[in-house]
Amino acid sequence: MSKGTCPRCGLPVEAQRSVDELFRCPGCDRLVTPSTDSGPPLLSPDDGLRSADTPPLQVGADFCRDYRLGPVVGEGAMGTVYRGLQLSTGRVVAIKFLTRIDSDVALTRFLAEGKLLARVTHPNVVRVFDVGEALGHPYLVTELMEGGTLEDRLQAGRPLKPADAVMIARQCLFGLSACHEAGIVHRDLKPANILFSSTGEAKIADLGIARQVDATWIVTATGSCVGTPRYMSPEQVRGETAEVPADLYAMGVLIYEMLCGKPPFDSPLLPEILSMHLTAKPPPIGSRVAGLPDALARLVHQALSKRPGDRPRSALAFAESIYQACQPSKFHPRPGPDAGLLEPDQRPARLARAPPIDSPARRRAPLRVACIGAALLTVLVWWGYACWHRHRLESAAERLWGIHENALRAHALADAATAARAYVALLRGGDG
């Protein structure tokens, strides 16, 4: 019988016959996995490696046959995220257990959409490896993101560097484009759902979960709110179906917040925020960010249009328009801190990877060089031919003059006259 050691109390434990490769500690009655060469034993799903307020999670032996749960890496109103290990692949993953789905219809819809999400593969979308249910607890298995969230970067209320904001926005829009092409609308874009890899790559997460969960924002007893309402589109506020334009509106809010340090519509009261989304105009972003290109400011405000049809036509078109708006020639620095957005030598590498804009000036430059080269070549050819032709005329003229002089010495006047006429004709032809 296999043996191990409980990582919590240190007592020796023996494997249970009913649960493969699990051990029950006689001291604290917790199930644990055996230790491995890669590190200490992981606590089992019902061990409770979580905060004191998180209740124990019972998921059963079937789940444990392919997954091991480690420490809690995140908690929220929708559930708990664990660092885990997928035994079948050997990869470290994030496993999110949702706790706000309380109907069979919502659970069935969540599982179906989760399987659809697993087919979306894009560098700017958090990869979904698996979706399922364990003893009534729906869960998602995704790639583990260890670079924090956009919410973390905006915690201090300070704006991001404009170059960083533009780069993050374009990466998110590229990821959204891939999701929209697969028929998936996020519906709950917010800073907490923008995650970063260990290398700084921005990726969108929690796709589709907002549609399955009834309460995705929190209202306190005093009526104040936090979270999602700041990023809801007007059609979502009205209770209408949220489609692609709703995601583009949320991206407009995110870009505005990244550049300004706060969203366009903010209030401690939920009704006021919702009313602003429906009727209020956002403060001009150009008045808050020094040196912002007019084209970029117009794009952000276009995304914040109240009518869905007035927003950018797609996420990809939005991303490409941002790139064009951020060309160095579009910038108008004004006095102020951090004036200017992207100097030519400060454009991020991710931005530089996009297709370069082929301006008319660039297209004319090679043509101008080619024309100058052709003109120089023509002059050289003409000059060479002229030199050769003059040398040929001079040689012929010398021969004719010699014939003329010899004929005169021999008193052959007729031959001398013929040679003279030919000589004169040659000179006239050469001069002409």
TORKOL-186638 format. One record per residue (C-alpha): chain; x negated, y, z; residue in one letter. Coordinates in steps of 0.1 Angstrom, whole numbers. Each point is the difference from the previous one (the first is absolute). Layout:
# residues N
SITE   ch      xx      yy      zz   aa
SITE    A       X       Y       Z    A
...
# end
This chain:
# residues 432
SITE   ch      xx      yy      zz   aa
SITE    A       0       0       0    M
SITE    A     -14      34     -10    S
SITE    A      -8      25      27    K
SITE    A      -5      37       2    G
SITE    A      -1      30      24    T
SITE    A      27      25       7    C
SITE    A     -14      34     -10    P
SITE    A      23      17      26    R
SITE    A      -7     -20      32    C
SITE    A     -30     -21     -10    G
SITE    A      15     -34      10    L
SITE    A      -6     -31     -21    P
SITE    A      30     -10     -22    V
SITE    A       9     -30     -20    E
SITE    A      18      -3     -34    A
SITE    A      37      -5       0    Q
SITE    A      13     -30     -21    R
SITE    A      30      19     -11    S
SITE    A     -18      30     -14    V
SITE    A     -30      -7     -22    D
SITE    A     -32      18      10    E
SITE    A      16      20      28    L
SITE    A      -9      -2      37    F
SITE    A      21       8      30    R
SITE    A     -18      16      30    C
SITE    A      10     -16      33    P
SITE    A      -8      32      18    G
SITE    A      20      26     -20    C
SITE    A      21     -23     -21    D
SITE    A     -11      17     -33    R
SITE    A      -6     -17     -33    L
SITE    A     -34       7     -15    V
SITE    A     -20     -12     -30    T
SITE    A     -33     -18       2    P
SITE    A     -32      21      -2    S
SITE    A     -18       3     -34    T
SITE    A     -35       7     -11    D
SITE    A      11      35     -12    S
SITE    A      10      12      35    G
SITE    A      21      -6      31    P
SITE    A      33     -18      -2    P
SITE    A      30      20     -12    L
SITE    A      31       2      22    L
SITE    A      30     -17     -14    S
SITE    A      31      19     -12    P
SITE    A      18      -3      34    D
SITE    A     -31       9      21    D
SITE    A       8      37      -1    G
SITE    A     -33      17      -9    L
SITE    A      20      33      -1    R
SITE    A       8      30      21    S
SITE    A      18      -5      33    A
SITE    A      33      13     -15    D
SITE    A       1     -25     -29    T
SITE    A      20     -31       9    P
SITE    A     -14     -35      -8    P
SITE    A       6     -11     -36    L
SITE    A      11     -36      -6    Q
SITE    A      -7     -11     -36    V
SITE    A      -4     -38       2    G
SITE    A     -24     -26     -12    A
SITE    A       8       2     -37    D
SITE    A     -13      35      -1    F
SITE    A     -31     -10      19    C
SITE    A     -10     -26     -25    R
SITE    A     -12      27     -24    D
SITE    A      -5      30      21    Y
SITE    A     -18      10      32    R
SITE    A       8      33      17    L
SITE    A     -26      23      15    G
SITE    A       4      33      18    P
SITE    A      28      25      -7    V
SITE    A     -12      27     -23    V
SITE    A      31      21      -2    G
SITE    A      35       4      15    E
SITE    A      30      20     -10    G
SITE    A      38       1      -1    A
SITE    A       1     -25     -28    M
SITE    A     -22     -26      15    G
SITE    A     -35     -11      10    T
SITE    A     -31      -5     -22    V
SITE    A     -26     -26       9    Y
SITE    A     -34      -7     -13    R
SITE    A       1     -36     -11    G
SITE    A     -17     -28     -19    L
SITE    A      15     -19     -29    Q
SITE    A     -13     -36       3    L
SITE    A       7     -11     -35    S
SITE    A     -22      28     -15    T
SITE    A     -22       9      29    G
SITE    A       6      37      -4    R
SITE    A       7      25      27    V
SITE    A      35      16      -5    V
SITE    A      25      23      16    A
SITE    A      32     -17      11    I
SITE    A      30      22       7    K
SITE    A      30     -13      19    F
SITE    A      31      20      -5    L
SITE    A      24       4      29    T
SITE    A      27      23     -14    R
SITE    A      17     -24     -25    I
SITE    A      30     -14      18    D
SITE    A      23     -13     -28    S
SITE    A      -2     -30     -23    D
SITE    A       7      21     -30    V
SITE    A     -29      24       8    A
SITE    A     -23     -29       7    L
SITE    A       8     -17     -33    T
SITE    A      -6      33     -18    R
SITE    A     -32       6      18    F
SITE    A     -14     -35      -9    L
SITE    A      10       4     -36    A
SITE    A     -16      34      -3    E
SITE    A     -31     -12      18    G
SITE    A      -5     -27     -26    K
SITE    A       3      27     -27    L
SITE    A     -26      22      18    L
SITE    A     -24     -29       1    A
SITE    A      -2       2     -39    R
SITE    A     -11      36       1    V
SITE    A     -38       2      -4    T
SITE    A     -16      34      -2    H
SITE    A     -31      16      17    P
SITE    A      22      27      16    N
SITE    A      27     -23      14    V
SITE    A      -5     -20      32    V
SITE    A       1     -36     -12    R
SITE    A      28     -23      13    V
SITE    A     -12     -36       3    F
SITE    A      30     -16      16    D
SITE    A      34       6      14    V
SITE    A      21     -22      22    G
SITE    A      20      -6      32    E
SITE    A     -12     -16      32    A
SITE    A      27     -10      25    L
SITE    A      21      30     -12    G
SITE    A     -29      24      -2    H
SITE    A      -6      13     -35    P
SITE    A     -36       7      -8    Y
SITE    A     -23      14     -27    L
SITE    A     -36     -12      -5    V
SITE    A     -21      28     -17    T
SITE    A     -36       9      -5    E
SITE    A     -15      16      31    L
SITE    A      -7      37      -4    M
SITE    A     -26      12      25    E
SITE    A      -4      36     -12    G
SITE    A      29      15      19    G
SITE    A      30      19     -13    T
SITE    A       7      33     -16    L
SITE    A      20       8      32    E
SITE    A     -33      -4      20    D
SITE    A     -17      25     -23    R
SITE    A      28      25       4    L
SITE    A       4      -3      38    Q
SITE    A     -18      32       8    A
SITE    A      23      20     -23    G
SITE    A     -29      12     -20    R
SITE    A       1      -3     -38    P
SITE    A     -22     -24     -19    L
SITE    A     -28      12     -23    K
SITE    A      18       8     -32    P
SITE    A     -22     -24     -20    A
SITE    A       9     -28      24    D
SITE    A      37       9      -1    A
SITE    A       0      -1     -38    V
SITE    A     -19     -33      -1    M
SITE    A      24     -17      25    I
SITE    A      31      13     -18    A
SITE    A     -12     -14     -34    R
SITE    A      -9     -34      15    Q
SITE    A      35      -2      17    C
SITE    A      17      10     -32    L
SITE    A     -19     -27     -20    F
SITE    A      11     -25      26    G
SITE    A      36      12      -2    L
SITE    A       0      -2     -37    S
SITE    A      -9     -37       2    A
SITE    A      28      -6      25    C
SITE    A      26      19     -21    H
SITE    A     -10     -20     -31    E
SITE    A       8     -31      20    A
SITE    A      34      14       9    G
SITE    A      -9       8      36    I
SITE    A       8      34      16    V
SITE    A     -17       8      33    H
SITE    A      27      22      16    R
SITE    A     -21       7      31    D
SITE    A     -32      17     -10    L
SITE    A     -16      18      30    K
SITE    A     -35       4      14    P
SITE    A       3     -32      21    A
SITE    A       6     -20     -31    N
SITE    A     -32      12     -18    I
SITE    A     -28     -22      11    L
SITE    A     -37       1      -7    F
SITE    A     -24     -28      -6    S
SITE    A     -34      -2      16    S
SITE    A     -15      17     -31    T
SITE    A      26      29       1    G
SITE    A      23     -12     -27    E
SITE    A      36      12       5    A
SITE    A      28     -26      -2    K
SITE    A      37       2       5    I
SITE    A      15     -25      24    A
SITE    A      34     -12      13    D
SITE    A      17       0     -34    L
SITE    A      37      -6       2    G
SITE    A       2      -5      37    I
SITE    A      19      33       4    A
SITE    A      29     -14     -19    R
SITE    A       2     -30      22    Q
SITE    A      -2      17      33    V
SITE    A      29      22      12    D
SITE    A     -19      23      23    A
SITE    A     -33      12     -15    T
SITE    A      -3      32      21    W
SITE    A       4       8      36    I
SITE    A      23      26      15    V
SITE    A      -7       9      37    T
SITE    A      27       7      25    A
SITE    A      -5      38      -5    T
SITE    A       6      -3     -37    G
SITE    A     -36       4     -11    S
SITE    A     -14     -23     -27    C
SITE    A     -33     -14     -12    V
SITE    A     -10     -18     -31    G
SITE    A      19      -7     -32    T
SITE    A      25      29      -1    P
SITE    A     -28      24     -10    R
SITE    A      -5     -21     -32    Y
SITE    A      36      -8      -9    M
SITE    A      12      11     -34    S
SITE    A      33      20      -3    P
SITE    A      18     -30     -15    E
SITE    A     -11     -21      30    Q
SITE    A      13      26      24    V
SITE    A      34      -1     -19    R
SITE    A       0     -38       3    G
SITE    A      -3      -5     -37    E
SITE    A     -21     -28     -16    T
SITE    A     -37       8       1    A
SITE    A     -19      -8     -32    E
SITE    A     -33      10     -15    V
SITE    A       5      38       3    P
SITE    A       4      -5      38    A
SITE    A     -35     -14       2    D
SITE    A     -13      29     -21    L
SITE    A      17      25      24    Y
SITE    A     -17     -17      30    A
SITE    A     -33       2     -18    M
SITE    A       6      37      -5    G
SITE    A       5       4      37    V
SITE    A     -31     -21       8    L
SITE    A     -22      21     -24    I
SITE    A      14      32      15    Y
SITE    A      -8     -12      35    E
SITE    A     -35     -12     -10    M
SITE    A      -8      34     -15    L
SITE    A      17      22      27    C
SITE    A      -3     -21      31    G
SITE    A      38      -2       5    K
SITE    A      30     -11     -21    P
SITE    A      21      26     -18    P
SITE    A      30      -6      22    F
SITE    A      -5      -4      37    D
SITE    A      21       5      31    S
SITE    A       3     -16      34    P
SITE    A      37      -7      -8    L
SITE    A      10     -27     -24    L
SITE    A      31      18     -15    P
SITE    A     -22      30      -9    E
SITE    A     -25     -22     -19    I
SITE    A      27     -18     -19    L
SITE    A      17      34      -9    S
SITE    A     -33      14     -12    M
SITE    A      -4     -29     -24    H
SITE    A      34       7     -14    L
SITE    A      -1      38      -3    T
SITE    A     -32      17      10    A
SITE    A     -29      10     -23    K
SITE    A     -34     -12      11    P
SITE    A     -24      29       9    P
SITE    A     -23       7     -30    P
SITE    A     -29     -23       3    I
SITE    A     -23      25     -17    G
SITE    A       5      24      28    S
SITE    A     -13     -25      25    R
SITE    A     -29     -15     -20    V
SITE    A     -26      25     -13    A
SITE    A     -13      -6     -35    G
SITE    A      26     -26      -9    L
SITE    A       5      -3     -38    P
SITE    A      34      14     -11    D
SITE    A       6     -32     -20    A
SITE    A      -5     -22      31    L
SITE    A      23      22      21    A
SITE    A      27      -3     -27    R
SITE    A      -3     -38       0    L
SITE    A       4      -3      37    V
SITE    A      31      22       0    H
SITE    A      13     -19     -30    Q
SITE    A      -2     -32      20    A
SITE    A      20      17      28    L
SITE    A      28       9     -24    S
SITE    A      35      -6      15    K
SITE    A      12     -16     -32    R
SITE    A     -17     -34      -8    P
SITE    A       0       8     -37    G
SITE    A     -22      31       5    D
SITE    A     -28     -20      16    R
SITE    A     -29     -16     -19    P
SITE    A      12     -27     -24    R
SITE    A     -21     -27      16    S
SITE    A     -27      -7      26    A
SITE    A     -26      -5     -28    L
SITE    A       9      33     -17    A
SITE    A      -2      18      34    F
SITE    A     -35     -14       6    A
SITE    A     -12      10     -35    E
SITE    A      15      35       3    S
SITE    A     -19       4      33    I
SITE    A     -32      -9     -17    Y
SITE    A       5      26     -27    Q
SITE    A      11      26      25    A
SITE    A     -33      -5      19    C
SITE    A     -24       7     -29    Q
SITE    A     -26      26      10    P
SITE    A      13      25     -25    S
SITE    A      34       1      18    K
SITE    A     -14      12      33    F
SITE    A       4      36      12    H
SITE    A     -20       4      33    P
SITE    A      14      25      24    R
SITE    A     -16      13      32    P
SITE    A       6     -23      29    G
SITE    A     -14     -30      18    P
SITE    A      -9     -29     -23    D
SITE    A      10      21     -31    A
SITE    A       2     -21     -30    G
SITE    A      12     -36      -4    L
SITE    A     -24     -20     -22    L
SITE    A     -32      15     -12    E
SITE    A     -15     -17     -30    P
SITE    A     -26     -18      21    D
SITE    A      24      -9      28    Q
SITE    A      26     -20     -19    R
SITE    A       4     -34      17    P
SITE    A     -13     -31     -17    A
SITE    A      35     -15      -1    R
SITE    A      13      31     -19    L
SITE    A     -29      -1     -24    A
SITE    A      10     -36     -10    R
SITE    A      32      13     -16    A
SITE    A      -2       5     -38    P
SITE    A     -17      34      -8    P
SITE    A      20      27     -16    I
SITE    A     -11       5     -36    D
SITE    A       2      38      -3    S
SITE    A      -1      18     -34    P
SITE    A     -33      17       9    A
SITE    A     -16     -34       6    R
SITE    A      14     -13     -33    R
SITE    A     -14      31     -19    R
SITE    A     -35      -3      14    A
SITE    A     -12     -31     -19    P
SITE    A      16      14     -32    L
SITE    A     -19      33       3    R
SITE    A     -33     -19       5    V
SITE    A       7     -22     -31    A
SITE    A       7      31     -22    C
SITE    A     -32      17      11    I
SITE    A     -20     -31      -8    G
SITE    A      16      -4     -34    A
SITE    A      -7      37      -9    A
SITE    A     -37      -4      10    L
SITE    A      -3     -32     -21    L
SITE    A      15      18     -30    T
SITE    A     -25      29       3    V
SITE    A     -29     -24       2    L
SITE    A      11     -20     -31    V
SITE    A       6      31     -20    W
SITE    A     -34      14       9    W
SITE    A     -18     -32      -9    G
SITE    A      18      -2     -34    Y
SITE    A      -9      37      -7    A
SITE    A     -37      -6       7    C
SITE    A       0     -31     -22    W
SITE    A      18      17     -29    H
SITE    A     -23      31       1    R
SITE    A     -31     -23      -1    H
SITE    A      15     -18     -30    R
SITE    A       7      33     -18    L
SITE    A     -35      13       6    E
SITE    A     -16     -32     -13    S
SITE    A      21       1     -32    A
SITE    A      -8      37      -5    A
SITE    A     -37      -6       2    E
SITE    A       2     -27     -26    R
SITE    A      19      21     -25    L
SITE    A     -23      30       5    W
SITE    A     -30     -23      -7    G
SITE    A      17     -12     -32    I
SITE    A       6      36     -10    H
SITE    A     -36      10       5    E
SITE    A     -14     -30     -18    N
SITE    A      22       6     -30    A
SITE    A     -12      36      -3    L
SITE    A     -36     -11       1    R
SITE    A       7     -24     -29    A
SITE    A      19      26     -19    H
SITE    A      31     -21       2    A
SITE    A      24      29       3    L
SITE    A      32     -20      -4    A
SITE    A     -10     -23      29    D
SITE    A     -11      29      21    A
SITE    A      34      17      -5    A
SITE    A      19     -31       9    T
SITE    A     -19      -5      32    A
SITE    A       5      37       9    A
SITE    A      38      -3      -5    R
SITE    A       1     -31      22    A
SITE    A     -21      16      27    Y
SITE    A      23      31       1    V
SITE    A      31     -22       1    A
SITE    A     -14     -21      28    L
SITE    A      -8      31      21    L
SITE    A      35      14      -6    R
SITE    A      16     -33       9    G
SITE    A     -20      -2      32    G
SITE    A       9      35      10    D
SITE    A      36      -6      -6    G
# end
